[in-house]
Amino acid sequence: MESTAAEAPQPVGSVAVPPNLSAGDFKETITAVVWGRQWTVREVTDDVTGYLKHRGREAIMTINYSAAKVDLVCQGWEIDDNGNHTKFVIPTRWINLIERDLTKGLLDRSSKR
């Protein structure tokens, strides 16, 4: 299945960043949240890329962070039994859980400083 512009990674959420956090704090918190939600961390550079394949769905999410906010960008599909992409879908429920956990994790880390 060939990608179309509508299937390109989509901005799906953002989280405000509390004060006093370093880039290392961001990476550690984001990575812990991604792993905690059963995603695989594929890459950690200036952003974090997570991957999930579960119950007929597959998704790749890139989490970009700055001193002001964390942005989530996602690309997702329904897949058939052979792993072929059959339909473009954004996994909203999964994203909402990651957003919630990121907000809590960043606030917890900030309060410990």
Buried (B, 14 or more C-beta within 10 A) or exposed (E): EEEEEEBEBEEBBBBEBBEEBEEEBBBBBBBBBBEEBEBEBEEBEEBBBBBBBEEEBBBBBBBBBEEEEBBBBBBBBBBEEEEEBEEBBBBEEBBEBBBBBBBEBBBEBBEEE
